[in-house]
Amino acid sequence: MLDEFILSVLKEDIGDGDHTSLSCISEQEKGSAQLEVRQEGVIAGIDVAKRIYEIYDSTLSMEIIKKDGDSVHKGDVGFILTGSAQSILTTERVVLNIMQRMSGIATKTRNLVNQISHTNAELLDTRKTTPGIRFLEKKAVLIGGGSNHRFGLFDMIMIKDNHVDFSGGIQQAITKTKEYLKKQNKCLKIEVEVRSIDELNQVLRVGGVDRIMLDNFSPAEISRALKLIPTEYETEASGGITEANIVDYAETGIKYISVGALTHSVVSLDLSLKASF
């Protein structure tokens, strides 16, 4: 998936040639450039950058100074690249775009993980990702210290509000799901989203699920709900969770906290690739 993605984004950016570099830089020109950090955060995407250079021009030499997951500060150097000046310039924007976004996600994830580190709560991402680069965004969450929820629609059952409504109710949705899994001979975890204590009680009456997601519950409501949920069920809080209130949620005793903002509204980390002599 990574190699296919790299070939695609290089084709998107280069087209029939990087005519600026081709026109003013000699093919024989060699040089060096370094990745400069302009903002404090967590670096991510170093390994992806390395693979981009391997695919585009394997003669480029990359001296890695900071590895994925390292904390960085303004003025730090992430890596030094040496080789064809044309190749360095042609791949510059693709590398920066990927690394800036991945580093932004890793930085935000690390900040939230640190806030709740005194609890047993685990921070999860969601499927609210950029189409085509979900695998990179979820990798960045891992680099930042978070955990991945399901990758896609295929690796876990998640019965959400619309599924419940289209199925005719929670009991029907859970029953049909279990019948489907048995018929298809599939072993997938089942998670059910609930919007109220009444829906929670319906899930508990039916049973047979693995995780219960308490959607848009306040911390106080979650504390009350957890008293009703037997220990064999995993629990998850989701909806309306921010940096300002995540500690309140984590301190309820909830097992998982999913935050879509880790990937859907992140600010990229400021990085730059500069020629060095």
Disulfide bonds with the S-S distance in Angstrom:
none
